[in-house]
């Protein structure tokens, strides 16, 4: 397979590159081979850099997700199940809430989308509608 000496696109056998329009040299000149090999190597290196970049982004996102609210082997403040996620409250203490209690609105049973700290210092998960109602009372 031949490649364009200008942009590295695969050639179909014409006189011009179908991608960039550069004239294609007739025959296998040494200069064309060198350029093609250089483009192949740069393309391979670019793919490696992109792959490493993607892995780094995924690692940072995973670290942020996992260390934002650490998973604890403490009982949930609401139901007593384990494991739970630790949430720091305004007085510096920790409130623990399990996955089930954090996914359902504590007031109406719908899917929760927000959380707040109640007057007892516990983290409560609620839906948007219930959150607005709670904020009216505070």
QUIBEL-V717196 format. One record per residue. N is the residue number from 0. PHI is phi in whole degrees, -180 to 180 (* if undefined). PSI is psi in whole degrees, -180 to 180 (999 if undefined). NEAR is the number of other C-alpha atoms within 12 Angstrom. Layout:
N;PHI;PSI;NEAR, N;PHI;PSI;NEAR
This chain:
0;*;134;12, 1;-100;151;28, 2;-126;152;32, 3;-65;133;36, 4;-73;-13;32, 5;-95;-50;29, 6;-118;-12;27, 7;89;3;30, 8;-70;152;25, 9;-69;139;22, 10;-99;143;25, 11;-99;-1;15, 12;107;13;18, 13;-88;-173;19, 14;-88;-16;16, 15;-129;151;22, 16;-68;130;23, 17;-70;-15;20, 18;-95;-52;19, 19;-110;-12;18, 20;84;5;17, 21;-69;145;19, 22;-66;140;20, 23;-95;130;31, 24;-72;141;23, 25;-83;133;16, 26;89;177;13, 27;-105;79;17, 28;-72;155;14, 29;-65;-36;13, 30;-64;-41;17, 31;-64;-39;23, 32;-66;-42;22, 33;-64;-46;19, 34;-62;-42;23, 35;-63;-46;27, 36;-63;-39;21, 37;-63;-43;20, 38;-66;-41;23, 39;-61;-44;23, 40;-65;-44;15, 41;-64;-38;16, 42;-64;-42;17, 43;-64;-43;15, 44;-64;-39;14, 45;-63;-40;14, 46;-64;-39;14, 47;-65;-43;14, 48;-63;-42;14, 49;-64;-44;14, 50;-63;-44;14, 51;-64;-40;14, 52;-62;-43;14, 53;-63;-43;14, 54;-63;-41;14, 55;-64;-43;14, 56;-63;-44;14, 57;-63;-42;14, 58;-64;-42;15, 59;-66;-43;15, 60;-63;-43;14, 61;-65;-42;13, 62;-63;-43;14, 63;-61;-44;13, 64;-65;-46;14, 65;-76;-30;15, 66;-98;-5;16, 67;-64;-53;15, 68;-130;101;20, 69;-65;144;22, 70;-77;134;22, 71;-127;156;22, 72;-94;41;16, 73;-103;151;22, 74;-71;145;22, 75;-62;137;28, 76;-63;-24;27, 77;-96;-45;23, 78;-122;-13;18, 79;88;-3;18, 80;-70;158;20, 81;-128;155;21, 82;-75;171;21, 83;-135;173;27, 84;-110;135;30, 85;-87;129;30, 86;-122;129;32, 87;-81;133;20, 88;-96;174;21, 89;-66;-26;16, 90;-90;6;14, 91;91;-6;11, 92;-81;177;15, 93;-119;136;25, 94;-112;138;35, 95;-114;130;36, 96;-135;131;37, 97;-81;171;31, 98;-61;-43;25, 99;-64;-46;24, 100;-70;-24;32, 101;-88;-11;34, 102;-97;-11;20, 103;-121;137;25, 104;-61;126;26, 105;-69;-16;31, 106;-100;-41;21, 107;-120;-14;16, 108;93;-6;19, 109;-70;177;20, 110;-69;130;21, 111;-79;152;25, 112;-135;-10;22, 113;-144;167;24, 114;-141;157;30, 115;-147;168;30, 116;-100;124;26, 117;-81;179;21, 118;-66;-19;14, 119;-88;0;15, 120;83;16;19, 121;-99;148;26, 122;-84;129;31, 123;-121;132;34, 124;-100;132;36, 125;-141;166;30, 126;-82;173;25, 127;-61;-43;23, 128;-63;-48;21, 129;-67;-33;26, 130;-62;-43;26, 131;-62;-41;16, 132;-63;-44;14, 133;-63;-41;22, 134;-66;-28;16, 135;-66;-32;9, 136;-84;-16;10, 137;-89;999;11
